[in-house]
Amino acid sequence: MRLGHVIGRVTLSQQDPAYHGGRFLLVQPFGRDQFRGAGMTPLAAGSSLVVYDQLGAGVGHVIGFTEGAEATAPFPEPTPVDAYCAAIVDEIFYQPPA
């Protein structure tokens, strides 16, 4: 699981019935500096990704997301999805190694 910051929503004109009840979010994955408390400055072009969400995360939230085969696990039938929102994060406690 990786952490990311929701920076936007994706609007679809049509969607597969398998995605009913959820939405797609534009997410900026955390880098090493964000765990240390740095701000969420925009990353290089192409570093954000689209994540399917059924939990209700919104712009500004920090989420935990899975990618690859694990992202398809919540669906009862094979569904084409690259990333899935698995958690909405309230707080992050980071203690760097000594």
N, C-alpha and C positions, 0 to 999 in steps of 0.2 A: 504494500500500500504506500502511496505517495501522498504528500500534502500539496494543496494548491489554493490559490486565491481566486475567487470568482470575479471576473472582470466584465462579464456581459452575458446576454442570453442570445440564443439562436432562434430565429423565427422561421418556421417551415410553412410553405403553402400547402403541402401534402405530406402525410406521414403514414408509415406502415402501421396497421392495427396493433402490432406487438408493442408499440411505444405508447399506447393509450394510457393516460393517467400520469404521464411524466413530461419532462421537458429537457431541452438540451442547453447546457451552459458552456460559456467560453471561460476556460480556466488557465491561469498562469501558474505553472508548477513552482514550488519553493526551490530555491537554490540554497547553498550553504550559508550565505549571508543572512537570508531571511530567518533561519533558525537562531541566529545570533541576535536578532532584533532589528535588523536593517529594514528600511521601508520597502514597500512593494513597488519599486520603480519598474517601468516597462522593460521587458527583456527584448532581446534581438528578435527581428521579424521571423516568424515561423516557429517560435518556441511555445506558443500557447496551443491548447488542444480543446476539442469539443468533448464534453462529458455528459452522459445521460443521467438524469436525476429524477428520482421518485420521492425524495425526502423533503423537498421544499426549500432547498438552499437558494439564496438570492445573491445579488450583486453585493460584494463586500464580505461575504462569508468565507471562512477558511474551511475547506472540505478535505476529507480523505477519499482517494479514488484508487480503483484498481484498473489494470489494463490487461489486454490480451485475453486468453481463455478464461481467466477468472472473472472478467467483466461480463461474460455471457451466462455465468452461473445462476443469477437471479431469475432468468427467463425460463418458462416451462418448455419452450420449443427453441430450436436453434434460431438465434436472432443476430443480425450483423451489428455489432456495437464494439467500438474500440476501447472506451473507458466508461466506468460506472461509478457514480457517487455512492460510497459505502458509509460515509459518516459526515456529520457536520461537527466541526471542532469548536469547543468553547474556549479552551485555554491551552497554551503550549508552555510547558516547563522544560527549558533546555539547560543542561549543565554540561559545559564543555569538558572533555577529558583532561585530566591533570597532566 
